[in-house]
Amino acid sequence: MRPFYFICSYLCCIFVAAILAIVHKNMTETTFKEVINNQLKHDIYSHYFDQQSISFEKNHIIVKLNDKKPFIDLKNEDKFVLLNVFQQEIEYLLQYKIHNPLHLKDIWISVESNDDTYLFKDAYANKKNMHIRNGQLFINNDRLTENEVINTPEFHNTYIKPWANDTTSSGFREYDIILFMDKYFKIMTKNLADAHPSDERLIVAWAMEKFQLKQKEIIELYLKWNYDILLSPFKIPPA
């Protein structure tokens, strides 16, 4: 009887583990859907999109959106920025706010239009370093890359110049700090080819010492220059 008892116990453990895995999977997917729904309630995103569906694939997740006329009217470069921030905010919330493991998957943003199809992807493979990005926007059969968007006078004039002289509590220009961190992060990681989570902590500590800032201020700078400023041109004026 004892061998049979052990076999039954072993099979029960496997069954319980399988049930728990299914429950956990369903919970993480449900939480992911809640994040998307909450994001689309944001005044900016609700002005440009309606949600269509979410598809959980083996190696990636596709968030399918329906466009609205304001999105159609945007330049392709601005469409890139809007979709890039939308996707990056989702990853940030999943990783740092609710600790959902789905941030490690590729999250694709698809926008269906009457005339065009848009698909935004982040081509950088290491999802543990979410601030390293290599965004690509596929528009039908064409591709728009991050470098093509950010290295233009239009991007600088719209997304950088209005805030370029903002300073920190210690008197340093915020944009100079962002450039400093970006430059030395690329040096440390061999131009992003060999990045580790510890590299980010080292750069933050270095910036805190060099620019006389607290960690909270560095985080606020990151959020401002990666989300708030990039979304500012899309804000809807009050009626």
C-alpha positions as CSV (number, residue, x, y, z in Angstrom):
1,M,0.0,0.0,0.0
2,R,2.8,2.4,0.8
3,P,4.2,2.7,-2.8
4,F,0.7,3.2,-4.0
5,Y,0.1,5.9,-1.3
6,F,3.3,7.7,-2.4
7,I,2.3,7.6,-6.1
8,C,-1.1,9.0,-5.3
9,S,0.4,11.8,-3.2
10,Y,2.9,12.6,-5.9
11,L,0.1,12.8,-8.5
12,C,-2.0,15.0,-6.2
13,C,0.9,17.4,-5.8
14,I,1.4,17.6,-9.6
15,F,-2.4,18.2,-10.0
16,V,-2.4,20.9,-7.4
17,A,0.7,22.6,-8.9
18,A,-1.0,22.5,-12.3
19,I,-4.2,24.1,-10.9
20,L,-2.1,26.8,-9.2
21,A,-0.2,27.5,-12.4
22,I,-3.4,28.0,-14.3
23,V,-4.9,30.2,-11.6
24,H,-1.7,32.3,-11.5
25,K,-1.7,32.6,-15.3
26,N,-5.3,33.7,-15.3
27,M,-4.6,36.3,-12.5
28,T,-1.6,37.8,-14.3
29,E,-3.6,38.0,-17.6
30,T,-6.5,39.6,-15.8
31,T,-4.3,42.1,-14.1
32,F,-2.7,42.9,-17.5
33,K,-6.1,43.6,-19.0
34,E,-6.9,45.9,-16.1
35,V,-3.7,47.9,-16.7
36,I,-4.7,48.3,-20.4
37,N,-8.2,49.3,-19.5
38,N,-7.0,51.9,-17.0
39,Q,-4.5,53.3,-19.4
40,L,-7.2,53.7,-22.1
41,K,-9.3,55.7,-19.6
42,H,-6.6,58.4,-19.5
43,D,-7.8,61.5,-21.2
44,I,-4.9,61.4,-23.8
45,Y,-5.2,57.8,-24.8
46,S,-9.0,57.8,-24.9
47,H,-8.8,60.8,-27.3
48,Y,-6.9,58.7,-29.8
49,F,-7.9,55.1,-29.3
50,D,-10.6,52.6,-28.5
51,Q,-9.6,49.2,-27.3
52,Q,-10.4,46.3,-29.5
53,S,-8.8,43.2,-28.0
54,I,-5.8,41.6,-26.3
55,S,-4.2,38.4,-27.5
56,F,-1.8,36.4,-25.3
57,E,0.6,34.5,-27.5
58,K,3.5,32.2,-26.4
59,N,6.3,34.8,-26.7
60,H,4.4,38.1,-27.0
61,I,1.2,39.9,-26.2
62,I,-0.7,41.9,-28.9
63,V,-2.8,44.8,-27.7
64,K,-5.1,45.7,-30.6
65,L,-6.6,49.2,-30.7
66,N,-9.0,51.0,-32.9
67,D,-7.9,54.4,-34.0
68,K,-9.9,57.6,-33.8
69,K,-9.7,60.6,-36.2
70,P,-7.2,62.5,-34.0
71,F,-4.7,59.6,-34.3
72,I,-5.1,59.5,-38.1
73,D,-4.4,63.2,-38.3
74,L,-1.0,62.9,-36.4
75,K,2.3,62.8,-38.3
76,N,3.8,59.3,-38.3
77,E,6.7,60.5,-36.1
78,D,4.1,61.7,-33.5
79,K,2.3,58.4,-33.8
80,F,5.6,56.7,-33.0
81,V,6.0,58.8,-29.8
82,L,2.5,58.2,-28.6
83,L,2.6,54.5,-29.1
84,N,6.1,54.2,-27.6
85,V,5.0,56.0,-24.4
86,F,1.8,54.0,-24.2
87,Q,3.8,50.7,-24.4
88,Q,6.5,51.9,-22.1
89,E,4.0,53.0,-19.4
90,I,2.4,49.5,-19.6
91,E,5.8,47.9,-19.0
92,Y,6.6,50.3,-16.2
93,L,3.3,49.6,-14.4
94,L,3.7,45.9,-14.8
95,Q,7.3,45.8,-13.6
96,Y,7.4,48.4,-10.8
97,K,3.9,49.0,-9.6
98,I,2.1,45.6,-9.7
99,H,5.1,43.2,-10.2
100,N,3.4,41.3,-13.0
101,P,5.8,38.9,-14.8
102,L,4.2,39.6,-18.2
103,H,6.4,42.7,-18.5
104,L,9.1,40.2,-19.6
105,K,7.2,39.4,-22.7
106,D,7.2,41.4,-25.9
107,I,4.2,43.7,-25.9
108,W,3.1,44.7,-29.3
109,I,0.7,47.6,-29.9
110,S,-1.4,47.2,-33.0
111,V,-3.7,50.0,-34.4
112,E,-6.2,49.2,-37.0
113,S,-7.3,51.9,-39.4
114,N,-9.5,52.0,-42.5
115,D,-6.5,52.8,-44.6
116,D,-3.4,51.7,-42.7
117,T,-2.2,49.2,-40.2
118,Y,0.2,50.2,-37.5
119,L,2.3,47.8,-35.4
120,F,4.6,49.1,-32.6
121,K,7.3,46.8,-31.2
122,D,10.3,47.3,-28.9
123,A,13.1,45.3,-30.7
124,Y,15.5,45.4,-27.6
125,A,15.5,41.8,-26.3
126,N,16.4,42.3,-22.6
127,K,13.1,43.3,-21.0
128,K,14.7,43.5,-17.5
129,N,16.2,46.8,-18.6
130,M,13.0,48.5,-19.7
131,H,14.6,51.9,-20.0
132,I,16.7,50.6,-22.9
133,R,14.5,50.8,-25.9
134,N,14.7,50.2,-29.7
135,G,11.3,51.1,-30.8
136,Q,10.0,50.3,-34.3
137,L,6.7,51.3,-35.9
138,F,5.6,49.3,-38.8
139,I,3.2,51.2,-41.1
140,N,1.9,48.8,-43.7
141,N,5.1,47.7,-45.4
142,D,7.2,50.5,-44.1
143,R,9.2,50.8,-40.9
144,L,10.0,53.9,-38.8
145,T,12.8,53.4,-36.2
146,E,13.5,55.3,-33.0
147,N,16.7,56.8,-34.3
148,E,14.8,58.2,-37.3
149,V,12.3,59.9,-35.0
150,I,14.5,61.3,-32.2
151,N,17.4,62.6,-34.4
152,T,15.4,65.2,-36.1
153,P,15.0,69.0,-35.5
154,E,11.2,68.5,-35.2
155,F,11.6,66.1,-32.3
156,H,14.0,68.4,-30.6
157,N,11.8,71.4,-31.0
158,T,8.6,69.6,-29.9
159,Y,9.8,67.3,-27.1
160,I,13.1,68.8,-25.7
161,K,13.5,72.5,-26.4
162,P,10.5,73.8,-24.3
163,W,12.0,72.1,-21.2
164,A,15.7,72.2,-22.0
165,N,16.5,74.8,-19.4
166,D,14.5,73.3,-16.5
167,T,16.8,72.9,-13.5
168,T,16.9,70.7,-10.4
169,S,16.9,71.7,-6.8
170,S,20.7,71.7,-6.9
171,G,20.8,74.0,-9.9
172,F,21.8,71.6,-12.6
173,R,19.9,71.4,-16.0
174,E,17.7,68.4,-16.0
175,Y,18.4,67.7,-19.6
176,D,22.2,67.6,-19.0
177,I,21.6,65.0,-16.3
178,I,19.6,62.9,-18.7
179,L,22.3,63.1,-21.3
180,F,25.0,62.3,-18.7
181,M,23.2,59.2,-17.6
182,D,22.4,58.0,-21.1
183,K,26.1,58.6,-22.2
184,Y,27.7,56.7,-19.4
185,F,25.1,53.9,-19.4
186,K,26.0,53.2,-23.0
187,I,29.7,53.3,-22.1
188,M,29.2,50.8,-19.2
189,T,27.1,48.5,-21.3
190,K,29.2,48.5,-24.5
191,N,26.6,50.5,-26.3
192,L,23.7,48.5,-24.7
193,A,25.1,45.2,-25.9
194,D,25.9,43.9,-22.3
195,A,23.4,45.5,-19.9
196,H,22.6,44.3,-16.4
197,P,20.2,45.6,-13.8
198,S,23.1,46.5,-11.5
199,D,24.4,48.9,-14.2
200,E,21.3,51.1,-13.8
201,R,21.8,51.3,-10.0
202,L,25.4,52.3,-10.5
203,I,24.5,55.1,-12.9
204,V,21.8,56.4,-10.6
205,A,24.2,56.4,-7.6
206,W,26.8,58.2,-9.8
207,A,24.3,60.8,-10.9
208,M,23.1,61.4,-7.3
209,E,26.7,62.1,-6.2
210,K,27.7,64.2,-9.2
211,F,24.6,66.4,-9.3
212,Q,23.8,66.4,-5.6
213,L,20.4,64.8,-5.9
214,K,18.4,62.3,-3.9
215,Q,17.3,59.0,-5.4
216,K,13.7,60.2,-5.4
217,E,14.7,63.2,-7.6
218,I,16.4,61.0,-10.1
219,I,13.3,58.8,-10.4
220,E,11.2,61.9,-10.9
221,L,13.5,63.1,-13.6
222,Y,13.3,59.8,-15.4
223,L,9.5,59.8,-15.3
224,K,9.3,63.4,-16.4
225,W,11.6,63.0,-19.4
226,N,10.3,59.6,-20.5
227,Y,6.6,60.1,-20.0
228,D,5.3,63.5,-19.0
229,I,7.3,65.6,-21.5
230,L,6.7,63.1,-24.3
231,L,2.9,63.2,-23.7
232,S,2.6,66.9,-23.2
233,P,2.0,67.7,-27.0
234,F,-0.9,65.3,-26.9
235,K,-2.7,66.8,-24.0
236,I,-6.3,67.8,-24.7
237,P,-7.0,71.4,-24.0
238,P,-10.0,72.0,-21.6
239,A,-13.3,72.6,-23.3
